[in-house]
Amino acid sequence: MDDAIRFRIDAILWLSAFTALLVLSIAFRIAPQMTVGIVMLALLVAFAVGTSDSDR
């Protein structure tokens, strides 16, 4: 892969991670219980997708 493309993809990933953390920090201040529930649901879905046998 070209170095310029890799640099842009890395920058996009860093900005996306920063944006997600910013949104989560704001959500924790506004509705902490709902935010924890949404984060737990997202973790469960990620775990289920990561351990599925359909891609093997």
N, C-alpha and C positions, 0 to 999 in steps of 0.2 A: 504494500500500500504506500502511496506517496506520502512524504512527510508533511506536506502542507494540508492534505486531507485529514491525516491523523491528528494534527494540531487543532484543526477546526472541530473535529469530532470530540476531542478531549475538552475543548473550551465549551462546547454545547453541553456535555455531560456535567462539567463543573457548575455551569450556570443553572442547569436543571436541578442539581442537588441543592444548590444554595437557595433557589426559589422554593423548593419543597420544604426545606428547613424553616425558611421565613414564614411560609403559610402555616406550618405546624405550630410555630411559636405564637403566631397571632391566634390560631384556633385554640391553643391551650389557655390563653388569657380569656377568651370569650366563652367557650363551652368546654371545660376540661373533661367532663364525663363522656360526652359525645365524641370528642377527639380521641380519647383512649379507646373507645369502642371501635371507631373507624380504623385506627391503627392496628388493633388486634385482628379485625376482619381482614385487612389487607395482608397481614402476616400469615393468617391461616390460608388465604387464597394463594399466596406466593408459595407456601409450603406444599399445598396440594398440587399446584402446577409443577413445582420442582421435583416432586416425588412420583408423578404420574408415569405409568408404564406405556403410554401411547406413543412416545417418541423413541422407544427402543426396538 
